[in-house]
């Protein structure tokens, strides 16, 4: 099913009793700094104010309209749409609710063949959010998720599976399940909340979760495979609030960073600012066939989000759709797209997991040569407090090899010869049961390549230090 491109006259967006959006006949004044750049290189011209064109060419798409919207409410296990929400379908016929008989709907995601759509919805206002699928040609939704907890933010995976997040024991946990139903598989094992935002072309799930700082937590961007293995932060230059990440055709990851747009590009270890026209952006960037981006932005925190068109490198935002008092967001094209790579699971049928660190000195932190002598591993007890699993030696080359319990929060602490802490993780990570994983270093960043050398710990022994908690805390693996 090919994308349908058509010309939308301003009249098509005339406000109805449903309060759907309308195209604005004006270009918004979009002031930007005089030294603005797109990505790393392209100069952004100063914004101008001029008359809008009589029509705007847009492909068919879905979007969410909501009276109230809090993009970071998920961090506290709370409702992003406290006053409800409605998915609207925009095509040549105008704008209309996708599921008019539902009390609330949001989080639309179109199938790879462009013929079906997943969404989170409520039949009645006091129902929990659940995941539904609708065949666009037929229009009758069917429920996919099970249980009585809130289930939100679904995405299609290859091989007729989906991923979404479920509110469990007060916080959001990412799960996957076959489309035809079955037992859900939990993918995240953090003590914090997590929410998927996209499926990368290489098959990994892009998601946002909380990153611990000295002053609390901020939203950060992570990836995980569809079996829950391979969890890592996308970049390690933490410190800014980053959320609502999407992959664009270049392969870059575009997201909201403190209200602005930024990106991760493969050539950079840190985020690169995208100095788009002045405003507040909430992410979920959509690339249109002509190269423009459909973005959700607003003038300031007191305004509602509207949908705007922006050509990267331009200084102008053109309002595509707005509705006074309602936030417009989560745009997604109604068009076929490439199926991401399938991820065949490499997990073994073991209760535990093995972690090999090649060199703890390979890190964004600076450790004096020979200073790291041992590593402690922690998990969390039922009260949420760190519990020591064990301690293992670190070789002169910075390598160590440990066995840890699977599907539990884990935390690493590096020690010197006197047993004093050199560095301890502020947050937690996890490893799936049966996972065997090698890491380049300690907080080295996923963009760091390892040295071509056999780690000394494996020259001494191929048996990992036991930190599974089955015995007393381990003192080493040799």
N, C-alpha and C positions, 0 to 999 in steps of 0.2 A: 504494500500500500504506500504509494508515494506521498510525500508532503504536498499539501494543497496550498498553493500561494494565490492570494487574491487581493483585490484592492478594497480597503475598508473606508467607506465614507464616514464623515463625522456623525452623520445621522444614525448610523448603526449602533452607536454607543449611547443613544438617548436614554436617560434615566427611566427605569420602570419601577413598578411597585416593589420589585425585588431588590431595588437599589443596586443594579449592576452598573458596571463602569461605563465611562464614556471617553472618547478620545478628546484631548484638549486641543483647541485651535491655536495654542500659543507655545512658543519655546520658552522654557524657564531660564531666567538669568542664572548662569552657573559660573560663579566666580572661582578662580583657582589661583594658586600662587604663581608668581612670574617665573619661577625656576622649576616648573612642573615637568615630570617625565612620565611616560608610559613604559612599564617594564624598566629596562636599564638604560635605554638609549633614545627613544623617540621623543622629540620635543612636543609638548602639548601647546597648541595655540591658545591665546587668551579667549575666554568665553565671550560670546556675543549674544545679543537679543535680536531676534528677527521673526518674521511671520512664519507660522507653521505652513506646511504644504496642505493643499486641500484634501489630500488623502494619504494614508500610510499603508504600505504593503506589508502585511503580516501573514505568516503561515498559521494554520490552525494550532491552538494550544489550550491547555488547561491552566487555571490559576486559582488561588485561594483568596477569598474576600472575608475579612474578619473585622469586627468592630474594635476589638482589643487584641493586641499581639505582643507577647513578651518572648523574644527569640532565645533567651537564656533561662527561661523558667524550668527547663528540663534539668538544669544543674541542681535544683533543689527538689526534684521529683514532683514539680508542680505543673499546672496547666498552662500551655502556651496560648490557648485561645479561651480565656475565662468567660467571654460572652458568646461563645460559639463561633462557627466558621462555615463557609459554603464553598465548595469547588464549583467554579464556573467553566463551562466549555465555550471557547471562542472559535467560531468558524464563519463561513460566508453567510450563515443564517442569523448571525448576531451573537449575543451572549445569553446563556441560559444555564440553570443549575444542572450538574451532572446527575445528581440523584435528588430530585425535588421532594421526595417523600421522607428524606432523612432529616432529623433534627439538626445534625451537624456533619460536616465532611471536610477533610483536609488531606494534605500529603499525597497528592496524585503522583503516580509513576507509570509511564507507558511501557508496554512490553516491547521486546526487541523487534517483533514483526509489525508493530504499530497498530495492532488490532484489539488489544485489551488494556485495561488500566487497573492498577492496584490503588487502594486508598484506605485511609482510616476514617471510620464513620460511626455515627450513633443513630439508631432508629428513633429513640426517644431521648430527650434532653438529659435524663438522669441515668441513662445506660452508660456502661463503660465504653471507651473507645475500642473498636475491634477492626480487624483487617478484612476488607472485602475486595473481590475482583469482579469486574464488569466487562463483558464483551461489547465493544462499542456498537457493533451492528445490531445487537439484540437489546441491550440496555437494561438487562435484569441482573442486579448484583447478587453475588453469593458470598457467604461468609467463609473465610479461610482460616482465621485464628480460632482458638478454643480457649476456654477458661473464662473467669469473671474479672480478670485484671485488665487494666488499660493496655492496649497494644497499638502502637503508632509508628509512623515513619517507615512504610514498607518500600522495598526495592526488589526488582526481579534479579535473580541469579541465573546462570546457565543451568541447563538440565532440569527445568521446571521446578526450581526451588526459589524461595523468597527469603529475605532477611528483613527484620523489623526489630523494634525494641518493646519489651514488656515491663510494666511496672511491677516489680517483685519486692515484697517486704519494704515498700516505701521508696525504692530507687529503681532506675531504669537499667535493664540488662538486655543486651542484644542477643537475639535468637535467630535461628534458621529452621525452616520446616519445608517439606515438599508441598507443592501447590495443591495436590489432592488430599492433603491432610496427613496426620501422623504425629509422632512424639516430637516436640520441639527440642532442638539442641542449643544449649546456651553457648555463646561464643566469648563473652566477657566475664571476667572473674575479679573485678575490681571492687573495692569498698565504696566507689564513687559511681555517679550516673554516666551512662553512655548513650549516644544517639547516632545512628548511621546517617550519612549525608550523600553518598554516591557509591557507585561500583566502578572501580578503575578498569581500564582496558586490559591490564595484566591479571585481572580476576580478584584482586584484593578488595576488601571492603574498606571504604574511607569512612571514618567516624570521628565524632567529637566526644571528648570526655574531660574530666576535671584534672588539672595539673596543680599540684600542691606548691604553694609559695609560703614565705614566712608570714604573710598577711592573710592567708586563706587559700582559696583556689581560684583559678581562672580557666576558661575554656581553652582546650588545646586540640590539635588535629593528630589523629593516629590512623594506623592501618592494621588489618588482621586478615588472615586467610579465612575461607569459608568453612573450615573445620575448627576455627578458634586458635590455630597455631600462628607463629610468626608475628606476634604482637610487637609493635614498635611505634615510636613517635615519628611523624613524617620528617621533621627537622628538630634539632636540639637547641635552637636559639630561643629558648623559652623566655617569657616575660611579658608578651602582649596577649591580650584576649583575642583568640582566633577561633572562628566558627563558620558554619554554613559553607563548607568547602565543596567545590565541584571541579572535575577535570574538564579542560577545554581541548579543542582539536590539536593544539600544539603539544599536548601532553602535560602542560603546566597545570598546577592546582591553584585555582582562584578562590579567594575567601574574603570574609569580612574580618578586618583587623582594627579593633578599637573604632568601629564605625566607618572606616575607610576600606578601599579595596586593596588587596595585596596578592602576591602569588609566590608559589614555590616553583623554581625552574631547575632543571637537572644540573645546570652549570654552577649553581650557587648553593652554598651550605646554609645560607640564611634567607629569610623572606625578602622579596623585592617589592618595594612600594609601587602601586599603580596609582598615580596621582590623577584620578579621574576628576571630572567637575565636582566642585564643592557640594557636599551633602552628607547624609548619613545612609550607609548601605547595609543591607541585611543579608547579602550573599545570594546563593542560588542563581548565579549568572547563567543565562541561556544564550548560546551562539545561534544566530539566525543564518539562513543560507547565504545572504548577501554580505556576511562578515560583521554585521552590527551585533551588539550584545543587548539582550533584553534584561534589565536589571530592576531590582526593587530598591527604591531610594526615597528619601524624604528630606525636606529642608533642614529640620532640626527635630529634637526629641519631642516637641509639642505637636508636631504635625503627623499626619497619617502617611504610611508608605504608599507610593504609587508605582506603576510600571513605566519605565522610561527606556528609550532607545539611545544607545551610545556607540559610536564608532571609535574603537581604540585609536588614540592619536588625535582625536578631535577634542575641542573645548566645549562642545555643546551637548546637553541632554535634551532630547525631544520626548515629551510626555506621550506615552502610547496609550495609557489608560489610567484614569483616576476616578475616585468616588469620594466626595467630601465626607469625612467622618469614618470611612472604612479603609483598612489596610489591605493593599493588594500585593500579593507575594506568591512564592512557590510556583512560578511559571515553568511549564514543561511542554515541549513540543509534541504534537500528535503526528508522529512520523516514525518510520522504521529506522533502526540504527544497528551498528555492528554489535554482535554478541561478544562479550568479554571472554578472555581466555578461561577455560575450565581449569580448576585447581584440583588435581588428584591428591587426595590426602596421603601423607607419608607417616601417619601416626601408627605406632605399634600398640598391641593389646597389653599394655603395662599400666600399673597404677601410678607410676612415677615418671619423671622426666630427667634427662641429662643435659647439663649446661656446660659448654666448654668456652672459656674466655681465652682468646689468643694472647692478648696483651693488655693488662689493666692500665698500663701507662699511655696507651693510645686513647686519649680523652681530651675533651675540651677544657678539662682542668689540668693544672700543671703539678705533677708529682716529681720530686727529686729522684734521680736514678737510685734504685735499691731501697727506696723508702717503704714500698708496699710489701708487707711480709705475710699477711694473712687476710682472709675474707670471712665475714660473718653473714649468715643468711637468716632472715626472719620471715615469719608469716603473721597472721592475726588470729587472736583467740576470739571466742564468742562475744566477749565484751568490746571488741574492736581495738584491743591493745596489742602492740607488737609482741610476738612470742619467738624466742630464739630457737632456731632449728639446729645450728651447729657452726663450727668454725673449721676452716681448711687452710692449708698453707698456700701462699702464692710464690711461684718460682721466680728466679732472678730475671727471667725474660717477661714477667708479668702474667704468666699463664696460670690458670687453675681449672679444675674439672670437678664438678659436684653433681650429685643426684638429689633432686628436690621433689616434694609432693606435687602431683598434678592438680590442676583446676583449683588452685588456691592463690590468694594474694602473696606476693613475694617481694622481699626488699633486700638490697645488698649494702654492706658496710665494709669499707676498706680500712685496715689497721696497720700501724707501724710496728717496729720491733718491740716497743714497750707496751703494745696493746692499746695505744691511744687511737682515736678515730681520726683518719685522714679525710674521709668523705663518706657520707651516708645518704642514700636516696631519700628525697622528701616524700615521694609517693610510692606506689607499688606497681609491679608488673605481674604477669602470670605465665605459666607454661602449661600446655595441655597434657593430659595423661598420655604417655607414650611418645612424647615429642623429644627429638634429639636436636639440639640447637647449638650452633657456634656463634659467638659474638666477637666482633673485631676487638672491642675494648670496653671500658666502662664509661658510658655516656659519650661514646665517640661520634655518634651520629650515623644514620643509615647510609649517608653518602660517602663514608670513609672506606677505603679499600684496605684489606689486610696485607701484611708483609708475606712474602713467599718463603716461609720457614716453618719447620715442624716445632710446635710448642714443647718446651722442656718437660711440662707435666706429663705428656704422653710418652716421652722417652723414659720416664721413670716408671709409669704404670698406666694401664688403660682402664683401671677400675676407679670410678669416681668416688669422691668423699661422700659418705652417706649422710644426707641431711633430710631424710624423709620423716624423721620423728618416730621411727619404729623403735629406736633404741635411745639411749642417752645422747645428748648433743654430740655430734661427731667432732673429733679432734684432728682429723686428717684422712687422706685417702690412700696413703702408701703403706 
